Amino acid sequence: MQDPKKLKKRWEFQRAYQKGSKYWNRYFVIYVFHTHFDNLRLGITVSKKVGKSVQRNRVKRLIRESFRQLRPRIKVAYDIVVVGRKEACRLTCQEAENGLLSLFRKASILNDPTRDGTE
């Protein structure tokens, strides 16, 4: 299993916030910044407004797992920051994946935009 590259530095997050494109739904806000490198990187933030650490960590796990499932379908050369919202606490794994998929589709960063997410 390949671990996705992570955004770690504060300036990397700030660059995505300030220069990237923003898309949102009830559960997540994503910032997509086009880089010129040949890799896809993910940053996750979940604020204390979402809940205590148990809820925040669950939202982060949902985001990481959903991203892992969707990763083969996402174009490379992007930094993506996913911000979890309070409503994301009640999601199932499949709902989280569908929520992120719809945002990635809005952002036009999927390799197969015509393909429907249902199997």
SVG drawing of the C-alpha trace seen along z (x, -y; Angstrom):
<svg xmlns="http://www.w3.org/2000/svg" viewBox="-25 -34 33 36">
<polyline fill="none" stroke="black" stroke-width="0.4" points="0.0,0.0 1.4,-3.3 1.0,-6.1 -0.2,-9.3 2.2,-12.2 1.2,-14.7 1.2,-18.4 3.0,-19.1 4.3,-22.7 2.1,-25.6 3.2,-27.5 2.0,-24.6 -1.5,-24.8 -1.5,-28.7 -0.5,-28.5 -3.5,-26.2 -5.8,-28.4 -4.7,-31.7 -3.9,-30.6 -5.9,-27.4 -9.5,-27.0 -12.1,-26.4 -15.1,-24.0 -17.5,-23.0 -20.5,-21.0 -22.3,-20.2 -19.5,-17.9 -16.2,-19.2 -14.4,-22.2 -11.5,-21.5 -8.8,-23.7 -7.1,-22.6 -3.7,-24.1 -2.1,-23.0 1.6,-22.3 4.2,-21.4 5.4,-18.3 4.6,-14.8 2.8,-13.9 -0.5,-14.3 -0.4,-15.5 -3.2,-15.7 -3.5,-17.9 -6.3,-17.5 -7.6,-20.0 -10.5,-19.5 -11.0,-22.4 -12.1,-22.1 -15.5,-23.4 -16.2,-20.0 -16.0,-18.3 -13.7,-16.7 -10.6,-14.8 -12.5,-11.5 -14.9,-13.1 -12.1,-15.1 -9.9,-12.0 -12.8,-10.0 -13.4,-12.7 -9.7,-12.6 -9.8,-8.8 -12.8,-9.1 -11.1,-11.7 -7.9,-9.6 -9.7,-6.4 -11.9,-8.1 -8.9,-9.7 -7.1,-6.4 -10.1,-4.9 -10.3,-7.8 -6.6,-8.4 -6.2,-6.3 -8.9,-8.4 -7.4,-11.8 -4.9,-13.6 -1.4,-14.2 0.3,-17.5 -2.1,-18.9 -2.0,-19.8 -5.4,-19.2 -6.4,-20.4 -9.6,-18.9 -11.3,-20.7 -13.8,-18.6 -17.0,-20.2 -19.2,-19.4 -21.8,-17.5 -19.0,-15.1 -19.1,-13.4 -22.2,-11.5 -21.0,-10.2 -20.5,-6.5 -17.3,-5.7 -19.3,-5.4 -21.0,-8.8 -17.7,-10.5 -16.2,-9.0 -19.2,-10.2 -19.0,-13.6 -15.3,-14.0 -15.9,-12.5 -18.5,-15.1 -16.1,-17.9 -13.3,-16.4 -15.7,-16.3 -16.6,-20.0 -12.9,-20.8 -12.3,-18.9 -9.4,-16.9 -10.6,-13.4 -9.0,-11.4 -12.4,-10.0 -15.0,-12.8 -17.6,-11.1 -17.7,-7.9 -20.3,-7.7 -19.1,-6.9 -21.6,-4.0 -20.5,-0.5"/>
</svg>
